[in-house]
């Protein structure tokens, strides 16, 4: 096992179980360690403190265990995956009637940094964010079949865009186990085509499930604009909730196609829905005032990195300002940010600034976040990334 020694005093965050070791905390690396190797971390006092996957970059180790006795072997993967599955059973989502879509493994939130697994009916889509997880993908896949005990038949690996590019791992997306063409999953009784081949993330934004369900309750009798619709998730819930009319907008023509397909799958020949492949800012600029009384703004992560923060906050302010300017009196705005680099307060300040510019009375009805199958490790607050506000606009 390779050994990494920390600088004096740099073990504090690990003592509090934070699962990352930054390059600045390291004093010495023993041996020719390669990206993806397992390493043991020692304090400057030569005490074992953690074990994890080595990687190159500002985060140099992602911790898998703080227990010296716990080897990273077959029983490690089995225990961790089993714990994750048990958590989903405790939440109730793993066997919720009329639902077969949920996140089974959420990285640090499940003490498996660098690994994401989403379940879509009988297929698991697995995504590695670190070389270490990539090398162990087959072992993880086989163990997952065992842990899920007959509940899944196929495992699709989708890591071409998530692995560190410089590691040069040449990952190929494809089935590790099985191989299904049936890609329809059910979320709270609604059906969705999941494009795990080409879609964003693992093919679907599983993280908005509870927020979509909340939106359904507000939809009756309203005219809805679903901005940044992607697969049309919010649109389909709005239709089931009794919306008068639903317009979906996304700048990607493929997203619009997918939205139309998903609406047709659940509500064939329903004339209430229209979809437009257009830029959000242009659409909001040109749309007439008072047309909608329920607007969803779920933009892509405007800030992928810290340095982009200022522009991102400006983006949130601009987009929300347009919604406040145009939404009908008594309207409801669902507004989100999924940028990890933007915290709850910063997001709220952007929305506050946009509201103030419109001069309208605005109250907060709900403060939203990611669902329970995307848990946040209490020692890793960075894991909280999804923020949302539901606002009543007078
Ligand atoms: N609300 C969706 C997820 C949104 S992902 C859901 O629940 O599944 C963000 C989407 O914004 C992507 O589909 C992307 O194509 C779209 N997008 C990015 N920039 C855009 C822009 N300037 N105007 C409109 N859509 C944009």
Boltz pocket constraint, residues with backbone or C-beta under 6 A from the ligand:
constraints:
  - pocket:
      binder: B
      contacts: [[A, 204], [A, 205], [A, 208], [A, 227], [A, 228], [A, 229], [A, 230], [A, 231], [A, 232], [A, 233], [A, 234], [A, 249], [A, 250], [A, 251], [A, 252], [A, 255], [A, 278], [A, 279], [A, 280], [A, 281], [A, 298], [A, 299], [A, 300]]
      max_distance: 6.0
